[in-house]
Amino acid sequence: MSEAVSALNNASYAGFVEVTEMGLQGMITLRGDLSSAAIKKAVKTAVGVGVPEQRKMAMADGKGAGWMSPDELLLLVPYAQVEKTVTGLQKTLAKAHFMAVNVSDARVMFRLKGAGAREVLAKVAPVDLSSDAFGEGDLRRSRIAQVAAAFWMSGEDEFTLVAFRSVADYVFGVLKIGAQPGSEVGYL
């Protein structure tokens, strides 16, 4: 059996913002009635946080849940725990209408860190990233240049971004160009 590897083997770039491919990350798409007691209990048991509000990411102890649509969450767990977590969700939600799918190997995760992280992301995403409109824990499902992505503010001067693994190199390249020293706009 082959050993799992991340899309870009933890590639990183240090411009006026550090861009890093974060390696293997357990990711589960959970679909169902997010207002149901069964889903709420299953999410809390699986990742230790409640179902987040619309366009929010909730994290605790390296696990989390992100609101992706009215009936969809992205659950984050350590890569080694993803299969066990999916099995647990299937058992807990056996009597509910739901879908829980391991999408870990179909996705890539990046971190943008530095005082200019908002600016780098604002160059490539059609989202108001001003501090008045986008704060820590806020999540958007949008695009990065020409490809689909989701991102959230994961800390002060820090964003986490998820995209399809098939476009990992493209997304990394776009973020690197946006983070090149001397390309600062100084708006955000």
C-alpha positions in Angstrom: 0.0 0.0 0.0 1.3 3.4 -0.9 1.9 6.2 1.7 -0.2 9.3 1.6 1.5 12.5 0.7 0.2 16.0 0.5 -0.4 17.8 -2.7 2.8 19.9 -2.7 4.9 18.2 0.1 4.6 21.2 2.5 5.8 23.7 -0.1 6.3 27.2 1.2 7.1 30.7 0.0 8.3 33.6 2.1 7.4 36.9 0.5 5.9 39.8 2.4 3.5 37.1 3.5 4.4 33.4 4.2 2.4 31.0 2.0 2.5 27.3 3.2 0.9 24.2 1.9 -0.1 22.6 5.2 0.3 18.9 4.5 -2.1 16.1 5.1 -5.4 17.2 6.7 -8.4 15.2 7.5 -11.5 16.7 5.9 -15.0 15.4 5.9 -18.0 16.8 4.0 -21.1 16.4 6.2 -24.5 17.1 4.6 -27.8 17.1 6.4 -30.3 19.2 8.3 -27.8 21.4 10.3 -30.6 22.5 12.7 -31.4 18.9 13.8 -30.5 17.7 17.2 -28.9 14.6 15.8 -26.5 16.5 13.5 -25.6 19.0 16.2 -24.8 16.2 18.6 -22.8 14.3 16.0 -20.7 17.3 15.1 -20.0 18.1 18.8 -19.0 14.5 19.4 -16.8 14.3 16.2 -14.9 17.6 16.4 -15.6 19.1 19.8 -17.4 22.2 18.6 -21.0 23.0 17.8 -22.5 23.6 14.3 -21.1 27.0 13.4 -23.2 30.0 12.4 -23.6 30.9 8.7 -20.2 31.8 7.1 -18.3 30.9 10.2 -15.5 28.4 11.2 -15.3 27.0 14.7 -12.1 25.4 15.9 -10.9 23.8 19.1 -7.8 21.6 19.7 -6.9 21.1 16.1 -10.4 20.1 15.0 -13.2 22.2 13.6 -16.4 22.7 11.6 -16.9 25.2 8.9 -20.3 26.3 7.4 -20.2 25.7 3.7 -23.9 26.0 2.8 -27.3 25.7 4.5 -27.0 21.9 4.6 -23.2 21.3 4.5 -20.3 21.5 6.9 -16.6 20.9 6.4 -15.3 19.0 9.3 -11.5 19.1 10.1 -9.8 16.4 12.1 -6.2 15.1 12.1 -5.5 13.0 9.0 -5.0 9.8 10.9 -8.4 10.2 12.6 -10.6 10.8 9.5 -11.8 7.2 8.8 -12.6 6.7 12.5 -14.5 10.0 12.6 -16.5 9.1 9.4 -17.4 5.7 10.9 -18.5 7.4 14.2 -20.7 9.8 12.2 -22.3 7.0 10.3 -23.1 5.1 13.6 -24.3 8.3 15.4 -26.5 9.4 12.5 -27.7 6.0 11.3 -31.4 7.0 11.7 -30.9 10.5 10.2 -30.9 11.6 6.5 -27.2 12.6 6.0 -24.0 12.1 4.0 -20.5 12.0 5.5 -17.7 11.6 3.0 -13.9 11.6 3.5 -12.6 14.3 1.1 -9.1 14.6 2.6 -7.2 13.3 -0.4 -9.3 15.4 -2.8 -8.4 18.7 -1.1 -5.3 20.9 -0.3 -4.9 23.4 2.5 -2.8 26.5 2.6 -2.0 29.0 5.3 -1.2 32.7 4.6 0.5 34.3 7.5 1.8 37.9 8.0 0.7 41.4 8.2 -0.2 41.5 4.5 -2.3 38.3 4.5 -5.5 40.2 3.9 -4.0 42.0 1.0 -2.7 38.9 -0.7 -6.0 37.2 -0.5 -7.9 40.4 -1.5 -5.9 40.5 -4.8 -7.3 37.1 -5.9 -10.7 36.7 -4.2 -13.9 38.7 -4.9 -14.6 39.2 -1.2 -14.5 42.3 1.1 -11.6 41.4 3.3 -11.4 44.7 5.2 -11.2 44.3 8.9 -14.6 45.9 9.3 -16.2 43.2 7.1 -14.1 40.1 7.7 -12.8 39.0 11.1 -11.3 36.0 12.9 -13.6 33.0 12.4 -15.3 34.4 9.3 -15.4 31.9 6.4 -16.2 32.4 2.7 -16.7 29.9 0.0 -15.7 31.8 -3.1 -12.8 31.5 -5.6 -9.1 32.2 -5.8 -8.5 33.7 -9.2 -10.2 31.2 -11.5 -10.8 28.2 -9.2 -13.2 27.4 -6.3 -11.9 27.7 -2.8 -13.0 28.3 0.8 -11.1 30.3 3.3 -11.3 31.7 6.8 -9.5 34.0 9.1 -7.7 31.5 11.4 -5.8 34.0 13.6 -4.5 37.5 13.7 -2.8 38.2 10.3 -3.6 34.6 9.3 -5.9 32.9 6.8 -6.4 29.2 6.0 -7.6 28.2 2.5 -9.0 25.0 1.1 -9.1 24.1 -2.6 -9.3 21.1 -4.8 -6.0 19.1 -4.8 -6.0 19.1 -8.6 -5.4 22.8 -8.7 -2.9 22.9 -5.8 0.0 24.1 -7.9 -2.1 26.8 -9.6 -3.4 28.1 -6.2 0.1 28.1 -4.7 1.4 30.0 -7.8 -1.3 32.6 -7.6 -0.7 33.1 -3.8 3.1 33.3 -4.4 2.7 36.0 -7.0 0.4 38.0 -4.7 2.9 37.7 -1.9 6.0 38.8 -3.8 7.9 41.6 -2.1 7.3 44.9 -3.8 3.8 44.0 -4.9 2.1 45.4 -1.8 -0.7 47.7 -2.6 -1.1 49.0 1.0 -4.9 49.2 0.9 -5.8 46.7 3.7 
